[in-house]
Amino acid sequence: MPLAVAKLDAGQLPTRVTLTDAMAMTPSMKLSSVSQVFVGARISHSGQPIAQPGDLEGDAGVVAVDSKTPIKISIDKVH
């Protein structure tokens, strides 16, 4: 389950996103409660948060939550 999400329209890409505790999926699980997270992005054809066949995806792998270095995600896979 994702800790934090940012929902954007595909037309807004490319873009920069800063994930924060305010974007937590549940109040008890915030980004600041862990040291590392897996960072990924998905373009969902259905608009639903659950990955479905045909969705486009990319990821940056595991990233330290306190990292200040921008990461780049290329959408380069089909689910």
Stockholm file with secondary structure:
# STOCKHOLM 1.0

chainA/1-79         MPLAVAKLDAGQLPTRVTLTDAMAMTPSMKLSSVSQVFVGARISHSGQPIAQPGDLEGDAGVVAVDSKTPIKISIDKVH
#=GR chainA/1-79 SS CCSBCCCCCGGGCSCCCCCCGGGBSBTTBCGGGCSEEEEEEEECSSCCSSCCTTCEEEEEEEEETTCCSCCCCCCCEEC
#=GC SS_cons        CCSBCCCCCGGGCSCCCCCCGGGBSBTTBCGGGCSEEEEEEEECSSCCSSCCTTCEEEEEEEEETTCCSCCCCCCCEEC
//
